Amino acid sequence: MRMMPISLSRPGMKLAKKIYSDDGIVLLAEGVELTSSLIRRLGDCGISFLYIQDARTEDLIVPELLSEETQRRSIQAIRSAFQEFIDRPHKSKTGNYPYVGRNMRQVMQMIMDDLGNNRDAMIMLMNLHTVDHYLYMHSLNVCVYSTLLGMANGYDHEQLVTLGLGAMLHDIGKTQISMQVLLKPGVLSAYEFDEMKRHTERGYYLLKDEPNIPLLAAHCAYQHHERINGSGYPRGIKGNEIHEFAKWIGIVDSYDAMTSQRVYKDAMLPHQAVEALYSGSDILYDTTKLQLFRDKVAIYPIGLTVKLNTGQSAIVSDINSTCAHRPIIRVLTDEEGVELKAPFDMDLSTHHNILISKIELGAQEINPLPA
């Protein structure tokens, strides 16, 4: 399979990976042949790239961080939790309402089980989803990425549960924000931005007394937009005043927002987002945490087309978990750009003189993250 921007996808191409709805239900299966209508509808749904079948890369497999069942259950639980908090103000104060903590803990355990089966897993682009409800998939992504980092950092089981729950529910306060503001496609006014920033405080107050949700998870919702130089919100606290869990979530929240397609901006590729985060190293984000984050990010996703300093074109065929910036590639052309009859794999971690010089996205080329 190879990764291709939807703008370059053409009728007759066949999908190499499933595409999911915001509920985690399969919309299009592997092997579906694209039509002009399907391509247009996928673009309208916020899909920015596709994995396409290619005879030269038919053996390439993009590993999934979570099983299909875990993803489906997690998205449903997140949707249910968010809907519960949307509905609560309209329910009788004397009436009974379900608590979300128990269900959240159950899916958190499923996520930890899946990730625990592969401790060397890297942070990579999650399954392709429509973005009808960006907030649900974003919440799951931030949870999964934060939990992976927590595992790499050596947190124990209960710390991972707390970090994961805080990450999964970090944006729960947005259930109390006007949909007109939340879904506005353009730039927010000063008033609207102030309203949006209140989601951190509202999230804290929603979660702090919720059974089965640790108080520290509520503080993650409260602090995930604080920055170490004091420029964040809601309180402008700095340095060690910010809990380390909130610092992790702040990094991951920013990364996933950058790499997700939105109605008002195109998605960045992972290396671009990491470079943007590093511009805030020791200013917005903790440098030590950024270093571990960078080591765990699959900078170059499997299937991405790259150009080498030799002039050859290649496709990323696998990830080096110990050297994310030096993936295994499948070389497709010679130095003159002529397609090889027999493409071959090369491990860049053992070929130090060969570098990725460009990321190829059709006619567009962008520079990679410096090593």
N, C-alpha and C positions, 0 to 999 in steps of 0.2 A: 504494500500500500504506500501511497505517498500523500502528503499533506498539500492541499491546494486552496488558495483563496477562492471563495465562492464566485468572485468576479471573473475568474478565469475558468470556472467549470463550464462544461459544454454538454449539450444533449448527447446521449449515447454513452457517456461515462457511467461507470457503475460504482456505487458506494462500497467502501471497504470496512466501514464501521457503522453501527446503528446510530440513529438519531432519536432522542428522547423528548417527550413533552415535559412541561414544568412539573407534572405529577410523577415523573419517572417512568411513564409508559412509553413503550417503543412506538415511534411514529413511522419510521422507515427502517427496514431491515437491511442487513448486509446483502449486497448483490442487486439491489434495486437499481434499475437503469434510469438515469436522470432525463427529464424532459425540460423544455423551456419553462413550462408552467411550474414544475417542481422547484427548479432553481430559483425562480422568482419568488415563490411562496416561502422557501427556506430563507432567502434574504430578507423578506418582510418579517419573518419570525426572529430575526436577530442572529442567525447563523453566519459567522464571518469566514469560516473555512470548513472544508470537507476532507475526509480521507477517501481517496479514490483508488480503485484497483489499477495495478500496473504490472504487466507481466515480468518486468525486471525486478520488481520488489514484492512479488506475491507472497514470499515467505516471511516478510516482516510483520511482526505482531507488536502492537502497542499494549503493554501490560496495563491492567486496570487496578487502581488503588483499592477499590471496593467492588464486591460482587454486585451483580445486578439486583439481587434481592435486598442487600443492605442499602444500596442507593435508593431503591423504591421505598423501602420502609422509612428511611431517614427523611426523604423529601416529604412523604405523607405526614410524618410526625412534626416536622418543622411547619408545614402548612397548617396543620391542626392547631399547633401552639400559637402561631401568629393570629389565626382566625379567632381563637379563644380570647386573646387579649383585645382584639378589635371589638368583639361582641360584649365583653364584660361590662363596660359602662352602660350598656343598654338593658342589662338584666336587672331584675329586682335585687336590691341590696340584701334582702332577707332570704333570697333563693339560694339553692345549692348550685355550685358550678364545679366542673372538673378541674383538678390541678394538673399541670403539665409535667411536673418534675419526674414522676415515675416513668412515663412514656419516654421522656428524653433520656433518662438513665438507661433504659433498655436499648435504645438505638445507639447510645454512646458505647455500650458494651459490644454491640455488633461491630461498630466501626473499629474499636480497639482490637477485637479478635481478628478482623480482616487485616489490619495493619501489622498486628503482632506476628502474623504468619510470614511476613516479609520485612524484617527489620532493616534491610538495606534499601527499601523502597525510596524512590526519589519523588520530590514534588513535581508532578507533571500535569499537563493540561488534562482536566477531567473529561468524562464522556460528553459528547456533543448534545447540548440541550437547547431548546427554544428559550427565549428570554421573556416570555409573557409575564413571568413572575421572577425577575432577576434576583429578588431578595432571598427567595428560598434556596436557589442553587448557590448563591454567594455565601449564605449562612453555612451550607454544607461544606463548600470548598474551604472556607476559613477554619471550620472545625477540623477537617481532615488534615490540612496543612499544619495547623497549630499542634495537633496531636502528634504528627510525624516529628516535628521539631522537638516536642516535649520528650518523645522517646529517645531521640538522638542526644538530648541534653541530660538524660538519665533520671528523669522524674519517676517516682514510684506510681503504683496503680491509682491511688486516690488523688494524687496530684494531677495525673493525666485526666481522670474523670472531671475534676474541677476545671482544669484548663480547657478541656474539650467542650464542656457545657457552657463555660463563659464565652468560648468562641462561637458555638452554635447559636447562642442567644444574644450575641453582642449587639445586634441591631434590632432587638425586640421593641425598643422604644419608638421605632419608626411606625409601629402600629398605631401610635397616638398622633402621628403627623398627618396633616391634610393631604389627601390623595392628589389634590391639585398641585401642591408643592412637591410631594414625593415623586410624582411622575412627570414633572415639567421637563420638556425636552431641551429648553434653552437655558441660558444663564439665570441663576436665581437673583432676585433683587436682594438688597441688604436686609430687608424685613424677612423675606423668605429664607435667606441663609441663617439668620438668627433662629428662625422657627425650626429649621432642619437641625441645627446644632443642639437643640433641646432634646433630641432623641437619646442622648447619653444619660441625662438626668432622669428622663422618663423611664428608660430601660432599667436603671438602678431601682427606682421605686416600684416598678412592676415585679422585680425579681427578689428583692431583699427579704420579703416575708413568705416567699413561695416555698411550700413544703418540698423536700427532696432536691432543692436547688441550693448549693452552698452560697453563703453570703459573699465569698470571694468571687464567685461567678457573677454576682450582681455588680461587684466592683469592676470586673472586666468590662461590663457594659458601660459603666460610668467613666472609665479611664482610657478606653481604647483610642481616643483621639487626642490624648495628652501627648506632648512631645518633650524630649529631654531638655531642650533649651527653654521650656516654658511657653512656647508659642502656640500650644494646643488648647483644647477646650474640654470640659466646661470651666475648669478652675485655674488653668494656666500653671499647674504644678510642674515641677521639673526634676530631672535626675532620679535619685533614689526615692523620691516621694511617689513615683509611679510604680505600681507593683510589677514585678517581672513578667507575670502572665499577661498583663495589659500591654506591655512592651512587645511581647511576641505577637499578640493579636493585632497590634497596631501595624506591624510590619506586614503581616500576612493579609490583613484587610486591604492595605494599600496595594499590595502586589496583585491580589485577585481582582480588585477594581480596575487596575491598569490592563490586565490581560483578558478582561471580559468585554464583549461587544455591548455597547449602550446606544440608546437612541440618539445621543448627542455626541458620541465619539467612537472611533474605531478602536478595536482591541490592539494592544501592543503584543509583540512576541515576548517570550520570557526573558531573553537577554536584554531587550530594551527596557523592560520593567525593572530588572535588577540594576541596570545602570542608573535608572532614575532614582531608585532607592538609595544607591550608593552616593548620589549627589547630596544626600542628607545625612551621611554618616557622621556620627558624633555631634550632629546638630539637631536633627529630628529623631534619629534612630540610634540605638546602642550599637556601636561598631562590632563588638564581640558577637552579639546576636546576629547582626547582618552577615558576618563571616560564616557562621554555622548555616544560616539560611541559604547563602550563596552556594555552599558546599552541597546542600541537599536539593537544590533546584535543577531539574533537567533543562539546562539553558537552551539546548538545541533539541526540540521535540523529534521523536522518531518520525520519519517520513518527510522532514523538512529538506528542501533543496538548497544546497550550498555551493559556493564557488571557492576553490582553493587557490593559494598563492602561486601554484604551479600552472594555473589556467584551466585545470580540470574541473568538471562539474561532478557533484556527488549528491547522494541522499543519505541523511543520517539513518543508520540501520540499527544502532543500539546505543545504550547509554553506559558510560563508565561511572559506576557509583562512587569510585574513589577519585575520579578526576572528571567532574562534570563538564569542564571546558574542553575536554579532549575526547569527543565521542568516537564510536566506531562508525565508519562511513562506507557506503557502497559507491565506488568510483564508476561513473557512467560514460565519461568521455576522456579522450586524450588531451594533451596540452593545447592542441589546436581546436578543441571543441568538437572533434569528430567522435560520434558514438562508438563505444567499444562493442565488439561482437560478444565478448565475454566479460561483463562487469565483475569487479572483484571487491572484496571487503578489505578495509585498512583500519587498523587501530591507531588513532592519532596520538594516543598516550605513549606509543613506542616509535613514533616518527616525528621527532621534535622539530625538524626543519620544515614540516608541512603544516600550514595554518589555514583556518577558515578565514577568507578575506572578505567574502560577501555572502549575504543571505539573499537568495533569489526568490522573488515572488512574481513570476512572469516577467513583464517588462521592468518591474521595479526591483532595485537592488538597494540593500541597506547594510550599513557597516555593523559588524559583530561587536560584542562586548570585548574590550581589551583583556588579554589574559593577565 
